[in-house]
Amino acid sequence: MEKQNHSTVSEFILLGLTEFHQLRIFFFFFFSIIYIAILLGNLIIILVVKLDPQLHSPMYFLLANLSLIDMSLASSATPKMICDLISEYKAISYEGCMAQMFFLHLLGGNEMMLLVVMAIDRLIAIRKPLQYKNIMSHRACIGLALFSWTTGFVHIITQMVFTVTLPFCGPNVVDSFFCDLPRVIKLACTDTYTLELLDIALSGLLSSFRFTFLFISYSIILITVWHRSFSESSKAMSTLSAHITVVVLFFGPCLFIYIWPFSRVSVDKILSVFYTIFTPLLNPIIYSFRNNDMKKAIIKIKTKHMSFRSTF
């Protein structure tokens, strides 16, 4: 039965990271270890925030949401990439390709907005410490988390509604390790210039606006902290440095890929690996495992678990 969008392509071929056999074997073991570390690291954060009452605060609630998104983002592309490293036939079905693009952009847009929400949370905590608990109530946190998911959903729907109607009738080779939306669009058997501009506008410009907002927000926070006492400012700076580092690591590759259209394929692949794999790995390390409250909570839960086992 003919598809409604008149596509004759039933699958896409992913060229992957490299064609060199030795490198593919090395990357297989390397990225398998990295992926397991991503799952374990982010799961630990979610469980610790859930189990320790001391971490039932807006900042850690948002952090647990970030960990959930990071796990999902890495899982959207990494398992397929790892399997393809030891496979000679690196194909993905048409439906699987569309689904992969949907979830990658949904989760990416969601994480961008969540980082903005986390900046707003720190801004209120620094500027309005007395009203902070009332403003950032549990209901407000849930609403902001849902708003992040909604913006991610709207972001990808505006792109996918045009992409799924494109006719794919010939070329089906994607020079990447996942279905990258700009590269898949170029394979369509029609003029996609307008759609490519739309992709740059929605992804690139929105990323730029959000990054600019984050830059202004953290600048205000840093100026406010600068005028505080040394003991107050040192603790705040420790938290802020983690936030700023994650923002730069996440938005840097995104801005480069979508705003700089003349980058080489090899550079795009490196940045895509950083965006989909290393950022979800670094977030738990930067945000949590260097955080004293999180480290104390992990030790406390571990001690409690060991004492519980010793009673049996």
C-alpha positions in Angstrom: 0.0 0.0 0.0 1.4 3.4 -0.9 2.3 5.8 1.9 0.4 9.0 2.1 3.6 11.0 1.6 4.5 9.0 -1.5 7.7 7.8 0.0 9.4 4.7 -1.6 12.3 4.7 0.9 11.6 2.0 3.6 14.9 2.5 5.5 17.8 4.8 5.9 21.5 3.7 6.0 23.6 5.3 8.8 27.3 5.6 8.0 28.1 5.8 11.7 31.2 7.3 13.3 34.0 5.6 11.3 34.7 2.9 8.8 37.9 1.7 10.4 37.4 -1.7 12.0 39.8 -1.2 14.9 38.3 2.1 15.8 34.8 0.6 15.7 35.7 -2.1 18.1 37.3 0.4 20.5 34.3 2.7 20.2 32.0 -0.2 20.9 33.5 -1.0 24.3 34.2 2.7 25.1 30.6 3.9 24.4 29.1 0.8 26.0 30.9 1.7 29.3 29.9 5.4 28.9 26.2 4.5 28.3 26.1 2.2 31.4 27.7 5.1 33.4 25.0 7.5 32.1 22.2 5.2 33.2 23.7 4.4 36.6 24.7 8.0 37.3 21.4 9.6 36.5 19.4 6.8 38.1 21.4 7.3 41.3 20.4 11.0 41.3 16.7 10.3 40.8 16.6 7.7 43.5 18.6 9.8 46.0 16.4 12.8 45.5 13.3 10.6 45.9 14.6 8.8 49.1 16.2 11.6 51.0 13.8 14.2 52.5 16.5 16.7 52.8 16.7 16.9 49.0 12.9 17.6 48.6 13.5 21.1 47.4 12.8 22.9 44.0 16.5 22.7 42.9 16.8 19.0 43.4 13.3 18.3 42.0 14.5 20.1 38.8 17.8 18.2 38.9 16.0 14.9 39.0 14.0 15.9 36.0 17.2 16.8 34.2 18.6 13.4 35.0 15.4 11.7 33.6 15.8 13.8 30.4 19.5 13.0 30.1 18.9 9.3 30.4 16.1 9.4 27.7 18.2 11.6 25.4 21.2 9.3 25.5 18.9 6.3 25.0 17.4 7.8 21.9 20.6 7.4 19.9 23.3 5.6 21.8 22.1 2.0 21.9 21.6 2.1 18.1 25.0 3.6 17.6 26.7 0.9 19.8 24.9 -1.9 17.9 25.9 -0.4 14.5 29.6 -0.3 15.6 29.7 -4.1 15.4 27.3 -4.5 12.5 28.1 -4.3 8.8 24.5 -3.4 7.8 23.7 -0.1 9.6 20.1 0.5 8.6 17.2 2.0 10.4 13.6 1.8 9.2 11.7 4.8 7.9 9.4 4.7 11.0 12.3 4.2 13.3 14.2 7.2 11.8 11.1 9.5 12.2 10.7 8.3 15.8 14.3 8.9 16.6 14.2 12.4 15.3 11.0 13.1 17.2 12.4 12.0 20.6 15.9 13.6 20.1 14.3 17.0 19.4 11.6 16.6 22.0 14.1 15.8 24.7 16.6 18.4 23.5 14.0 21.2 23.4 12.8 20.0 26.8 16.3 20.1 28.3 17.0 23.6 26.9 13.8 24.9 28.6 14.5 23.1 31.8 18.0 24.8 32.0 16.2 28.1 31.7 13.8 27.1 34.5 16.7 26.1 36.7 18.3 29.5 36.0 15.0 31.2 37.1 15.0 29.0 40.2 18.5 30.1 41.2 17.7 33.8 40.3 14.7 33.7 42.7 16.7 31.9 45.4 19.4 34.6 45.3 17.3 37.7 44.7 14.2 36.7 46.8 15.5 34.3 49.5 12.6 35.1 51.9 9.9 34.5 49.4 11.6 31.6 47.6 9.7 28.7 49.2 6.3 30.4 48.5 7.2 31.3 44.9 8.9 27.9 44.0 6.2 25.8 45.6 5.8 22.1 44.7 2.9 23.0 42.5 4.9 25.7 40.8 7.8 23.2 40.2 5.5 20.6 38.6 4.0 23.3 36.4 7.4 24.5 35.3 8.5 20.9 34.5 5.3 20.3 32.5 5.9 23.6 30.7 9.4 22.4 29.7 7.9 19.2 28.3 5.2 21.2 26.4 7.7 23.6 24.8 9.8 20.6 23.7 6.7 19.0 22.2 5.6 22.1 20.4 9.2 22.6 19.1 9.4 19.2 17.4 5.8 19.0 16.2 6.3 22.2 14.2 9.2 20.5 12.4 8.0 16.9 12.2 4.6 17.9 10.7 6.4 19.0 7.6 9.2 16.3 7.6 6.8 13.3 7.6 5.0 14.6 4.5 8.3 14.8 2.5 8.7 12.4 -0.4 11.8 10.1 0.0 12.2 8.3 -3.3 15.9 7.7 -3.8 18.9 8.7 -1.7 18.8 7.1 1.8 22.3 7.4 3.2 22.7 9.6 6.3 26.3 10.5 7.1 25.8 10.4 10.8 25.3 7.8 13.6 21.7 8.8 14.1 18.8 10.3 12.0 19.9 13.9 12.1 16.9 16.1 11.0 18.9 18.5 8.7 20.6 15.6 7.0 17.4 13.6 6.5 15.6 16.6 5.1 18.2 17.0 2.4 17.5 13.5 1.1 13.9 14.4 0.1 13.0 14.3 -3.6 11.9 17.9 -3.6 13.1 21.4 -2.9 13.7 21.6 0.8 15.3 25.1 1.0 12.3 26.6 2.9 12.1 23.7 5.3 15.9 23.9 6.0 15.5 27.6 6.7 12.6 26.8 9.1 14.8 24.2 10.8 17.6 26.7 11.3 15.1 29.3 12.5 13.3 27.1 15.0 16.4 25.3 16.3 19.2 27.8 15.9 17.4 31.0 16.8 15.5 29.5 19.7 18.8 28.1 21.1 20.3 31.5 20.7 17.4 33.3 22.5 17.5 30.8 25.4 21.3 31.0 25.7 21.1 34.8 25.7 18.4 34.7 28.4 20.6 32.3 30.5 23.6 34.6 30.0 21.6 37.6 31.3 20.1 35.6 34.2 23.5 34.3 35.4 25.1 37.7 35.0 22.5 39.2 37.3 23.0 36.4 39.8 26.8 36.8 39.7 26.5 40.5 40.3 24.1 39.9 43.2 26.4 37.3 44.7 29.5 39.5 44.3 28.0 42.0 46.9 27.3 39.3 49.5 29.6 38.2 52.3 32.4 35.7 51.5 30.7 32.7 53.2 27.4 33.3 51.4 29.1 34.0 48.1 31.4 31.0 48.1 28.5 28.5 48.6 26.4 30.3 45.9 29.4 30.4 43.5 29.9 26.6 43.9 26.3 26.0 42.8 26.4 28.6 40.1 29.7 27.3 38.6 28.1 23.9 38.1 25.0 25.4 36.4 27.0 27.7 34.1 29.3 24.8 33.1 26.4 22.6 32.1 24.7 25.4 30.1 27.9 26.0 28.1 28.5 22.3 27.5 24.9 21.8 26.3 24.3 24.9 24.3 27.8 25.1 22.7 27.4 22.1 20.3 23.8 23.0 19.6 24.6 26.6 18.6 27.6 25.5 16.5 25.6 22.8 14.6 22.6 25.0 13.8 24.1 28.5 13.4 27.3 27.6 11.6 26.1 25.9 8.4 29.6 25.4 6.9 31.0 23.0 9.4 32.6 19.8 8.2 30.8 16.4 8.6 33.5 15.2 10.9 33.2 18.2 13.2 29.4 17.8 13.3 29.8 14.1 14.3 32.1 15.1 17.2 29.7 17.7 18.4 26.7 15.4 18.1 28.5 12.7 20.2 29.3 15.4 22.8 25.6 16.6 22.8 23.9 13.2 22.9 26.4 11.2 25.0 29.0 13.2 26.9 26.6 15.9 28.2 24.2 13.3 29.8 27.4 11.8 31.4 28.9 15.0 32.6 25.6 16.5 34.1 25.5 14.0 37.1 29.2 14.6 37.7 29.1 18.4 37.5 25.7 19.0 39.2 25.5 16.3 41.8 28.6 14.3 42.7 30.5 17.5 43.4 27.6 18.7 45.5 28.1 18.3 49.2 24.3 17.8 50.0 24.1 15.1 47.3 27.3 13.4 48.5 26.0 13.4 52.1 22.7 12.0 51.0 24.3 9.1 49.1 26.5 8.3 52.1 23.5 8.4 54.4 21.4 6.1 52.2 24.4 3.7 51.8 25.0 3.6 55.5 21.3 3.0 56.2 21.2 0.2 53.6 24.3 -1.5 55.1 22.9 -1.3 58.7 19.6 -2.7 57.5 21.4 -5.7 55.9 23.5 -6.3 59.0 20.4 -6.8 61.1 19.5 -10.0 59.0 
